[in-house]
Amino acid sequence: MNTNADAKILPVATFITTDVKNGIATIKLNRPDVRNAINDEMRAELIAAFEWADKSREVRGVILTGEGKGFCSGGDIGGMRGRLEAPAGEVAFNGWLRQKQTHKGISVIRNMTKPVIAAVNGAAFGLGLDMALACDFIIAASGAKLSMSFIKRGLVSDGGGMYFLPRRVGLVKAKELILTGRVVEAEEALQIGMVDRISSAEELLNDAQAWAEELCQGAPAAIALTKAILDQSMESTADEIFTLGREAQAICYTTSEHRASVEDFLNKTR
């Protein structure tokens, strides 16, 4: 992995690269020869990179993107081949174990205490699209293509797409996209809310960096608590959100950022 003056010690990896600029970590999938298809090693490195970014005091936000022409083409076909060749009596249990790791990888993205932007620089298919949907925000290059392609492999969306996609595009549209597995161009994806912004391929990472810096200007504790509550809001009652809000606000009252802000305001008005 790359290092610079903004970061301390970055985790060592082969299929993931990480760089930090102005407090924003860019985590890049790095298997461009297979359009960044996810194998077991990449998944483990991705989990480690996000866990590191979440703990690092130097990191205030994260950009997830891919090396080369693709964001992520989904699960590695080699793993699928190995599954077919396994003894019949081991297929289900092996699949269960693999799914646990898949869901750990998705969860570590979704549960980040810091804003996460997916910068979709090319094709995002299958698990690759699920991974982008797990991020807080998505910015796509104008030529990017997205597809919930699982159905074409006789599979269901196993990386959270059946949870995340309806929350972005609505239940009926999500059913249509998942059941057909059709390719969605970036412009349509923006129109239906599947992505949030579009950029040129040349400016994608610059635009993602600027957006991340904008999102991360607030107090870290307030950002983390707000994210955690909002992520529960669609499954919670108003009273439950009020309760979570009270608890979070009590924590915010004690933070140095809040105290400094109030003191600055009072000093200017006296």
DOLOLUM-639178 format. One record per residue (C-alpha): residue in three letters; x, y, z; residue number from 1. Coordinates in steps of 0.02 Angstrom, whole numbers. Layout:
<nodes>
@residuo->ala east->X north->Y up->Z num->NUM .
...
</nodes>
This chain:
<nodes>
@residuo->met east->0 north->0 up->0 num->1 .
@residuo->asn east->50 north->179 up->-27 num->2 .
@residuo->thr east->91 north->299 up->114 num->3 .
@residuo->asn east->107 north->487 up->129 num->4 .
@residuo->ala east->127 north->620 up->262 num->5 .
@residuo->asp east->-58 north->615 up->309 num->6 .
@residuo->ala east->-58 north->433 up->362 num->7 .
@residuo->lys east->37 north->332 up->490 num->8 .
@residuo->ile east->45 north->144 up->462 num->9 .
@residuo->leu east->-64 north->70 up->325 num->10 .
@residuo->pro east->-106 north->-116 up->320 num->11 .
@residuo->val east->-3 north->-220 up->200 num->12 .
@residuo->ala east->-100 north->-294 up->53 num->13 .
@residuo->thr east->-84 north->-368 up->-121 num->14 .
@residuo->phe east->-257 north->-344 up->-197 num->15 .
@residuo->ile east->-302 north->-180 up->-111 num->16 .
@residuo->thr east->-211 north->-13 up->-114 num->17 .
@residuo->thr east->-241 north->128 up->8 num->18 .
@residuo->asp east->-191 north->310 up->0 num->19 .
@residuo->val east->-237 north->456 up->114 num->20 .
@residuo->lys east->-255 north->637 up->59 num->21 .
@residuo->asn east->-324 north->778 up->167 num->22 .
@residuo->gly east->-398 north->653 up->288 num->23 .
@residuo->ile east->-487 north->550 up->153 num->24 .
@residuo->ala east->-433 north->370 up->127 num->25 .
@residuo->thr east->-451 north->302 up->-49 num->26 .
@residuo->ile east->-466 north->113 up->-43 num->27 .
@residuo->lys east->-443 north->40 up->-217 num->28 .
@residuo->leu east->-482 north->-136 up->-275 num->29 .
@residuo->asn east->-326 north->-192 up->-367 num->30 .
@residuo->arg east->-356 north->-341 up->-481 num->31 .
@residuo->pro east->-378 north->-245 up->-645 num->32 .
@residuo->asp east->-339 north->-397 up->-754 num->33 .
@residuo->val east->-506 north->-474 up->-697 num->34 .
@residuo->arg east->-600 north->-309 up->-678 num->35 .
@residuo->asn east->-569 north->-317 up->-490 num->36 .
@residuo->ala east->-667 north->-477 up->-461 num->37 .
@residuo->ile east->-670 north->-520 up->-276 num->38 .
@residuo->asn east->-579 north->-674 up->-216 num->39 .
@residuo->asp east->-554 north->-731 up->-37 num->40 .
@residuo->glu east->-387 north->-641 up->-19 num->41 .
@residuo->met east->-456 north->-476 up->-84 num->42 .
@residuo->arg east->-606 north->-489 up->32 num->43 .
@residuo->ala east->-494 north->-514 up->184 num->44 .
@residuo->glu east->-385 north->-367 up->133 num->45 .
@residuo->leu east->-538 north->-258 up->102 num->46 .
@residuo->ile east->-605 north->-296 up->276 num->47 .
@residuo->ala east->-434 north->-254 up->352 num->48 .
@residuo->ala east->-423 north->-90 up->255 num->49 .
@residuo->phe east->-595 north->-31 up->311 num->50 .
@residuo->glu east->-564 north->-83 up->490 num->51 .
@residuo->trp east->-400 north->14 up->486 num->52 .
@residuo->ala east->-484 north->168 up->411 num->53 .
@residuo->asp east->-622 north->163 up->541 num->54 .
@residuo->lys east->-496 north->161 up->684 num->55 .
@residuo->ser east->-372 north->286 up->611 num->56 .
@residuo->arg east->-381 north->460 up->685 num->57 .
@residuo->glu east->-304 north->529 up->526 num->58 .
@residuo->val east->-449 north->466 up->419 num->59 .
@residuo->arg east->-612 north->563 up->417 num->60 .
@residuo->gly east->-693 north->483 up->265 num->61 .
@residuo->val east->-669 north->345 up->136 num->62 .
@residuo->ile east->-680 north->328 up->-53 num->63 .
@residuo->leu east->-699 north->152 up->-123 num->64 .
@residuo->thr east->-652 north->130 up->-306 num->65 .
@residuo->gly east->-571 north->10 up->-429 num->66 .
@residuo->glu east->-407 north->5 up->-521 num->67 .
@residuo->gly east->-412 north->8 up->-711 num->68 .
@residuo->lys east->-570 north->8 up->-816 num->69 .
@residuo->gly east->-690 north->-76 up->-696 num->70 .
@residuo->phe east->-755 north->-46 up->-521 num->71 .
@residuo->cys east->-790 north->-229 up->-480 num->72 .
@residuo->ser east->-856 north->-368 up->-592 num->73 .
@residuo->gly east->-921 north->-467 up->-442 num->74 .
@residuo->gly east->-865 north->-630 up->-366 num->75 .
@residuo->asp east->-713 north->-716 up->-440 num->76 .
@residuo->ile east->-762 north->-852 up->-564 num->77 .
@residuo->gly east->-621 north->-961 up->-496 num->78 .
@residuo->gly east->-713 north->-974 up->-331 num->79 .
@residuo->met east->-872 north->-1024 up->-423 num->80 .
@residuo->arg east->-776 north->-1159 up->-516 num->81 .
@residuo->gly east->-705 north->-1226 up->-354 num->82 .
@residuo->arg east->-879 north->-1234 up->-280 num->83 .
@residuo->leu east->-939 north->-1340 up->-426 num->84 .
@residuo->glu east->-793 north->-1459 up->-406 num->85 .
@residuo->ala east->-815 north->-1483 up->-218 num->86 .
@residuo->pro east->-892 north->-1645 up->-153 num->87 .
@residuo->ala east->-1082 north->-1632 up->-153 num->88 .
@residuo->gly east->-1090 north->-1656 up->35 num->89 .
@residuo->glu east->-979 north->-1504 up->66 num->90 .
@residuo->val east->-1057 north->-1378 up->-52 num->91 .
@residuo->ala east->-1189 north->-1308 up->67 num->92 .
@residuo->phe east->-1077 north->-1289 up->219 num->93 .
@residuo->asn east->-933 north->-1217 up->118 num->94 .
@residuo->gly east->-1055 north->-1094 up->41 num->95 .
@residuo->trp east->-1120 north->-1045 up->212 num->96 .
@residuo->leu east->-944 north->-1008 up->273 num->97 .
@residuo->arg east->-906 north->-906 up->118 num->98 .
@residuo->gln east->-1068 north->-808 up->138 num->99 .
@residuo->lys east->-1018 north->-763 up->316 num->100 .
@residuo->gln east->-859 north->-683 up->250 num->101 .
@residuo->thr east->-954 north->-596 up->110 num->102 .
@residuo->his east->-1074 north->-521 up->235 num->103 .
@residuo->lys east->-933 north->-470 up->350 num->104 .
@residuo->gly east->-856 north->-375 up->205 num->105 .
@residuo->ile east->-1019 north->-286 up->166 num->106 .
@residuo->ser east->-1054 north->-249 up->349 num->107 .
@residuo->val east->-885 north->-170 up->380 num->108 .
@residuo->ile east->-923 north->-46 up->240 num->109 .
@residuo->arg east->-1101 north->-9 up->297 num->110 .
@residuo->asn east->-1054 north->7 up->481 num->111 .
@residuo->met east->-912 north->131 up->455 num->112 .
@residuo->thr east->-923 north->275 up->577 num->113 .
@residuo->lys east->-860 north->391 up->438 num->114 .
@residuo->pro east->-940 north->439 up->272 num->115 .
@residuo->val east->-904 north->316 up->130 num->116 .
@residuo->ile east->-919 north->360 up->-54 num->117 .
@residuo->ala east->-913 north->229 up->-193 num->118 .
@residuo->ala east->-827 north->304 up->-345 num->119 .
@residuo->val east->-889 north->186 up->-481 num->120 .
@residuo->asn east->-762 north->204 up->-619 num->121 .
@residuo->gly east->-828 north->66 up->-732 num->122 .
@residuo->ala east->-930 north->-93 up->-727 num->123 .
@residuo->ala east->-1008 north->-133 up->-558 num->124 .
@residuo->phe east->-1091 north->-303 up->-575 num->125 .
@residuo->gly east->-1162 north->-426 up->-450 num->126 .
@residuo->leu east->-1068 north->-421 up->-285 num->127 .
@residuo->gly east->-974 north->-268 up->-349 num->128 .
@residuo->leu east->-1138 north->-172 up->-360 num->129 .
@residuo->asp east->-1193 north->-239 up->-190 num->130 .
@residuo->met east->-1031 north->-170 up->-119 num->131 .
@residuo->ala east->-1060 north->2 up->-196 num->132 .
@residuo->leu east->-1238 north->5 up->-129 num->133 .
@residuo->ala east->-1171 north->-29 up->46 num->134 .
@residuo->cys east->-1080 north->138 up->40 num->135 .
@residuo->asp east->-1166 north->297 up->100 num->136 .
@residuo->phe east->-1155 north->382 up->-70 num->137 .
@residuo->ile east->-1116 north->334 up->-250 num->138 .
@residuo->ile east->-1036 north->440 up->-384 num->139 .
@residuo->ala east->-1019 north->357 up->-554 num->140 .
@residuo->ala east->-916 north->394 up->-708 num->141 .
@residuo->ser east->-1024 north->439 up->-856 num->142 .
@residuo->gly east->-979 north->277 up->-945 num->143 .
@residuo->ala east->-1008 north->163 up->-795 num->144 .
@residuo->lys east->-1126 north->15 up->-810 num->145 .
@residuo->leu east->-1215 north->-67 up->-664 num->146 .
@residuo->ser east->-1303 north->-234 up->-655 num->147 .
@residuo->met east->-1381 north->-347 up->-524 num->148 .
@residuo->ser east->-1319 north->-493 up->-627 num->149 .
@residuo->phe east->-1345 north->-634 up->-502 num->150 .
@residuo->ile east->-1501 north->-702 up->-587 num->151 .
@residuo->lys east->-1398 north->-739 up->-743 num->152 .
@residuo->arg east->-1291 north->-858 up->-639 num->153 .
@residuo->gly east->-1442 north->-940 up->-558 num->154 .
@residuo->leu east->-1408 north->-848 up->-395 num->155 .
@residuo->val east->-1490 north->-721 up->-280 num->156 .
@residuo->ser east->-1411 north->-556 up->-233 num->157 .
@residuo->asp east->-1306 north->-611 up->-85 num->158 .
@residuo->gly east->-1212 north->-452 up->-38 num->159 .
@residuo->gly east->-1353 north->-347 up->32 num->160 .
@residuo->gly east->-1425 north->-286 up->-133 num->161 .
@residuo->met east->-1599 north->-348 up->-87 num->162 .
@residuo->tyr east->-1588 north->-236 up->67 num->163 .
@residuo->phe east->-1500 north->-82 up->-4 num->164 .
@residuo->leu east->-1575 north->-68 up->-178 num->165 .
@residuo->pro east->-1760 north->-52 up->-128 num->166 .
@residuo->arg east->-1710 north->88 up->-10 num->167 .
@residuo->arg east->-1635 north->182 up->-156 num->168 .
@residuo->val east->-1753 north->149 up->-300 num->169 .
@residuo->gly east->-1912 north->80 up->-221 num->170 .
@residuo->leu east->-1973 north->-100 up->-207 num->171 .
@residuo->val east->-2050 north->-121 up->-380 num->172 .
@residuo->lys east->-1900 north->-49 up->-474 num->173 .
@residuo->ala east->-1782 north->-153 up->-367 num->174 .
@residuo->lys east->-1878 north->-311 up->-412 num->175 .
@residuo->glu east->-1867 north->-268 up->-597 num->176 .
@residuo->leu east->-1680 north->-236 up->-590 num->177 .
@residuo->ile east->-1641 north->-391 up->-488 num->178 .
@residuo->leu east->-1756 north->-510 up->-582 num->179 .
@residuo->thr east->-1694 north->-456 up->-754 num->180 .
@residuo->gly east->-1513 north->-425 up->-709 num->181 .
@residuo->arg east->-1512 north->-296 up->-849 num->182 .
@residuo->val east->-1371 north->-171 up->-871 num->183 .
@residuo->val east->-1409 north->5 up->-811 num->184 .
@residuo->glu east->-1312 north->149 up->-888 num->185 .
@residuo->ala east->-1248 north->286 up->-772 num->186 .
@residuo->glu east->-1374 north->415 up->-832 num->187 .
@residuo->glu east->-1523 north->301 up->-796 num->188 .
@residuo->ala east->-1446 north->253 up->-630 num->189 .
@residuo->leu east->-1442 north->437 up->-581 num->190 .
@residuo->gln east->-1621 north->463 up->-639 num->191 .
@residuo->ile east->-1691 north->321 up->-534 num->192 .
@residuo->gly east->-1584 north->358 up->-380 num->193 .
@residuo->met east->-1470 north->208 up->-398 num->194 .
@residuo->val east->-1322 north->328 up->-394 num->195 .
@residuo->asp east->-1313 north->505 up->-324 num->196 .
@residuo->arg east->-1196 north->597 up->-442 num->197 .
@residuo->ile east->-1111 north->576 up->-611 num->198 .
@residuo->ser east->-938 north->636 up->-658 num->199 .
@residuo->ser east->-822 north->617 up->-806 num->200 .
@residuo->ala east->-701 north->473 up->-798 num->201 .
@residuo->glu east->-557 north->596 up->-790 num->202 .
@residuo->glu east->-628 north->695 up->-643 num->203 .
@residuo->leu east->-713 north->553 up->-548 num->204 .
@residuo->leu east->-586 north->535 up->-407 num->205 .
@residuo->asn east->-559 north->723 up->-392 num->206 .
@residuo->asp east->-747 north->749 up->-378 num->207 .
@residuo->ala east->-762 north->607 up->-252 num->208 .
@residuo->gln east->-619 north->681 up->-150 num->209 .
@residuo->ala east->-700 north->854 up->-147 num->210 .
@residuo->trp east->-868 north->780 up->-99 num->211 .
@residuo->ala east->-791 north->675 up->39 num->212 .
@residuo->glu east->-700 north->826 up->111 num->213 .
@residuo->glu east->-864 north->921 up->111 num->214 .
@residuo->leu east->-956 north->781 up->201 num->215 .
@residuo->cys east->-820 north->762 up->333 num->216 .
@residuo->gln east->-809 north->941 up->394 num->217 .
@residuo->gly east->-921 north->908 up->544 num->218 .
@residuo->ala east->-871 north->841 up->714 num->219 .
@residuo->pro east->-822 north->656 up->700 num->220 .
@residuo->ala east->-929 north->601 up->848 num->221 .
@residuo->ala east->-1084 north->690 up->782 num->222 .
@residuo->ile east->-1056 north->616 up->608 num->223 .
@residuo->ala east->-1034 north->439 up->675 num->224 .
@residuo->leu east->-1187 north->447 up->787 num->225 .
@residuo->thr east->-1294 north->526 up->652 num->226 .
@residuo->lys east->-1247 north->390 up->528 num->227 .
@residuo->ala east->-1284 north->252 up->653 num->228 .
@residuo->ile east->-1457 north->320 up->690 num->229 .
@residuo->leu east->-1505 north->357 up->509 num->230 .
@residuo->asp east->-1457 north->180 up->460 num->231 .
@residuo->gln east->-1589 north->116 up->581 num->232 .
@residuo->ser east->-1722 north->245 up->542 num->233 .
@residuo->met east->-1818 north->149 up->409 num->234 .
@residuo->glu east->-1844 north->-1 up->523 num->235 .
@residuo->ser east->-1880 north->100 up->681 num->236 .
@residuo->thr east->-2026 north->194 up->754 num->237 .
@residuo->ala east->-2019 north->381 up->786 num->238 .
@residuo->asp east->-2007 north->349 up->974 num->239 .
@residuo->glu east->-1860 north->231 up->948 num->240 .
@residuo->ile east->-1769 north->363 up->845 num->241 .
@residuo->phe east->-1809 north->495 up->977 num->242 .
@residuo->thr east->-1729 north->382 up->1108 num->243 .
@residuo->leu east->-1574 north->353 up->1004 num->244 .
@residuo->gly east->-1564 north->539 up->969 num->245 .
@residuo->arg east->-1571 north->583 up->1154 num->246 .
@residuo->glu east->-1432 north->461 up->1194 num->247 .
@residuo->ala east->-1325 north->524 up->1051 num->248 .
@residuo->gln east->-1352 north->706 up->1096 num->249 .
@residuo->ala east->-1300 north->673 up->1275 num->250 .
@residuo->ile east->-1136 north->603 up->1208 num->251 .
@residuo->cys east->-1113 north->753 up->1092 num->252 .
@residuo->tyr east->-1136 north->873 up->1240 num->253 .
@residuo->thr east->-975 north->802 up->1313 num->254 .
@residuo->thr east->-865 north->814 up->1157 num->255 .
@residuo->ser east->-725 north->940 up->1140 num->256 .
@residuo->glu east->-793 north->992 up->969 num->257 .
@residuo->his east->-961 north->1043 up->1042 num->258 .
@residuo->arg east->-884 north->1135 up->1189 num->259 .
@residuo->ala east->-764 north->1230 up->1075 num->260 .
@residuo->ser east->-905 north->1276 up->957 num->261 .
@residuo->val east->-1014 north->1345 up->1096 num->262 .
@residuo->glu east->-870 north->1442 up->1173 num->263 .
@residuo->asp east->-824 north->1517 up->1004 num->264 .
@residuo->phe east->-1004 north->1570 up->976 num->265 .
@residuo->leu east->-1022 north->1648 up->1149 num->266 .
@residuo->asn east->-855 north->1740 up->1136 num->267 .
@residuo->lys east->-909 north->1819 up->971 num->268 .
@residuo->thr east->-1075 north->1880 up->1041 num->269 .
@residuo->arg east->-1014 north->1950 up->1206 num->270 .
</nodes>
